[in-house]
Structures are given as structure tokens and as C-alpha cells.
Amino acid sequence: MTTTPDIALPAELRPQDGRFGSGPSKVDAAALDALAATGTSYMGTSHRQSGVRNVVRDIRHGLRDLYELPSDWDVLFGVGGATAVWDALAFGFILRKSQHLVFGEFSGKFAAAIRKAPHLEDPEVLESEPGSHPRPQASAEIDVYAFTHNETSTGVMMPLHRPAPTGLVAVDATSAAGAVRVRVPEFDFYYFSPQKAFGADGGLWMALASPVAVDRIELIAASGRHIPAFLSLKLALDNSRKDQTYNTPALATLFIVRHQIAKMLDAGGLRWAERRCRTSSSILYDWAETTDYAAPFVTDEAKRSTTVVTIDLDDAVSADNVVAVLRANDILDISGYRKLGRNQLRIACFPNIEPADVEVLTQAIDYVVAHLSE
Ligand SMILES: *Cc1c(COP(=O)(O)O)cnc(C)c1O
């Protein structure tokens, strides 16, 4: 075991809030205060009664407002996070064959889950090196195109364009939803967990579903295909329309999601969130480009994520050491994605993160690196 070098950051190099993790991500302390203030009226009450159902209803309406959803779209909820959605899509959304753009850990896991589904054909997997993303290829055989809006493991963001008039577009938007503006005609099913860009807690998934997506869900549910109830999009749809989930959700997560959506709507919605994330991420990319020991991992500027920034460090500077020293100074969770295996920092720039804190973080990293090499 190596020990963490003993380097104390001066007070002016400490961000107000040291949470820069890409998920779970920084939760607004005001949301936790508001939750605590509910005392005996919310936590520990039935999710089938109005107290909790009103929260679910507010989230549905809030997401509609945030995304300016057409009135014939649905907002679905379920338990289990985006990982559960991959299996739910395998059972209840893909008819025969899907196409997957794989460019990192999360997109890769979804494709792997589909490969193992015995009732589906082998998926078409288009892969690119980490740090880039593949382009979809229109094909009459494909009934679902699987995109990942932001590959959280590598910090690559892809544009969303419907590749073909047929074939539904399902987008894993887990670290983009709530932070990036989109055009809803470009997809049919936009799903995400709330513990990333939405700055809430995990265990839940939400999805924006087009009428065509709802038709697909109904069609497969009526086809007689075996679908485990927990993974049934049809049961999720029916329950969501009643402001419920099929099984018991985490009430605290719902509360924080509602708080976050209300806060974002007040501040100016997705336009506000996107601008803020751009400001924060630009601070980091600009810093990396002008720092001799650092460089943005994603070389193509157009593919650089505005929500999860990945920065390679020079071999002479150990990212593990930098991360450990910062952790000892209460700056948390900025190590690169383990499986990527690079000498890298990964820093979240979600809407809850203060751009001023990101600025201080760059100075803190410079300070630590200067003292590590002494
Ligand atoms: C974190 C993440 C997931 C997994 O989310 P869980 O809530 O842990 O299931 C899936 N996709 C992306 C893009 C993610 O960032």
C-alpha cells in the first residue's frame, strides 16, 4: 500500500462543495433539508396514497414542462435504474433485432444484455474506440436503434438524430437528461436514472415515451411473449398513468427528483441547465488544453461531453495520487472510469455543480500536482 502524500490545500483552493462525482452526483442540500422538514408526513407513508402519488404526478408534469413534451407522449417510471431498463427493453420493446452504438462501458453493457436474450436475434453492434462514438446505420432489419446520449465512462456525447423512418430510437440518457436540450422528434424512448445529471438519488428510472413507443410496448405485451412483471414496460406504463410504480419506489429519491425539477424549471429549464454545464465543462477543457501535464481525453471537440469531463494526465503525474490527495481534502470522486484503465480524471459538470467550484478545482489540481513533484 502506498500512503497518500500529506498535502493540505489552502482554504482558498477548497471548493464550497467538494462533490464532483459522476454518479451518485452532488445532491442539493436544500432538497435534503426540505425532505427532512416533511417530518412524519411523507417518509414512511404509502406509495398508493395521495402524499406520494402527488410527488409522482408533479415529476410527470415537471418532466413534461422541462422537455415541452407533446400531449400524446407518456412519462414512465420504474424501479431499478437504467440497468433495469436495458432488460425491460429486451423483453418489451425490441421486436427482433436492435442496433447498438457501443463506445464505452454503459453502451457496451446494454449490447451484451441483448446478445444473451434468447428470444431476440443477435444485435448489430457498431463499435468505436473509447473517446469517440460510432454513427448509426439505417437498415430495414432494425426495429430499435439503441443510442447513449452521453457515455459516462468516457465523457463522449453524441448528437441525437433519427437514423431511419422505420425503427424506434431508444436513448440511454442517464448522464445527459436534465442537462442537455434535445428535439423530441429524434427519439421514441428517452430513459435515465436520476442520480447523475438530475442530481437526485438512485434506484429509479424514468422515460419519455412517444406514442409510437407506447404502441410498441402494447403490441409486445399483447403478443404472449414472456415478460417478467418487474421488467414489464406495459405495467410501468399502466402504473405511471395512475401516478404510481408497479412495485415500491424509494420515496426519498422521488422527493429529491421533484425538488430538482422544480428548481430547474424556476431557474430557466433545460436552457439554463445546458448553459451552466457548458460553462463548467469549458472551464475544465480550457484548463486542460493550456496545462502542460493535462489534455482532454476526447480530442474531437464536437464529441466532448458537457456533463462528464475526462482529462488525461501526463505519465509523470499519477492520477491516483492526485485523486487520493484531493479526497483527503474533501474533493471527492474524480477518478477515471476504472475499466478504461487510463491515467485520467473524470469530473462531473452537472447542473448542481457550481461553475465557480469547478474553477477552484482546477487551481486545486495545479496546487497538488506542483506539490507532488517537489
Ligand atoms: C450510470 C449509468 C447507467 C446505470 O445506471 P443505474 O442507475 O446504476 O442502473 C446506465 N447508463 C448510463 C449512461 C449511466 O451513466
The ligand as an SDF file (V2000), in Angstrom:
LIG
                    3D

 15 15  0  0  0  0  0  0  0  0999 V2000
  -24.9290    5.2570  -14.5390 C   0  0  0  0  0  0  0  0  0  0  0  0
  -25.3990    4.8710  -15.8830 C   0  0  0  0  0  0  0  0  0  0  0  0
  -26.2000    3.7350  -16.0800 C   0  0  0  0  0  0  0  0  0  0  0  0
  -26.5810    2.8130  -14.9560 C   0  0  0  0  0  0  0  0  0  0  0  0
  -27.4850    3.4370  -14.1040 O   0  0  0  0  0  0  0  0  0  0  0  0
  -28.0380    2.6180  -12.8400 P   0  0  0  0  0  0  0  0  0  0  0  0
  -28.9870    3.5760  -12.2020 O   0  0  0  0  0  0  0  0  0  0  0  0
  -26.8670    2.2790  -11.9880 O   0  0  0  0  0  0  0  0  0  0  0  0
  -28.7170    1.4050  -13.3750 O   0  0  0  0  0  0  0  0  0  0  0  0
  -26.6050    3.4570  -17.3600 C   0  0  0  0  0  0  0  0  0  0  0  0
  -26.2750    4.2450  -18.3940 N   0  0  0  0  0  0  0  0  0  0  0  0
  -25.5170    5.3420  -18.2480 C   0  0  0  0  0  0  0  0  0  0  0  0
  -25.2050    6.1730  -19.4380 C   0  0  0  0  0  0  0  0  0  0  0  0
  -25.0580    5.6900  -16.9820 C   0  0  0  0  0  0  0  0  0  0  0  0
  -24.3060    6.7780  -16.8300 O   0  0  0  0  0  0  0  0  0  0  0  0
  1  2  1  0
  2  3  1  0
  2 14  2  0
  3  4  1  0
  3 10  2  0
  4  5  1  0
  5  6  1  0
  6  7  2  0
  6  8  1  0
  6  9  1  0
 10 11  1  0
 11 12  2  0
 12 13  1  0
 12 14  1  0
 14 15  1  0
M  END
$$$$
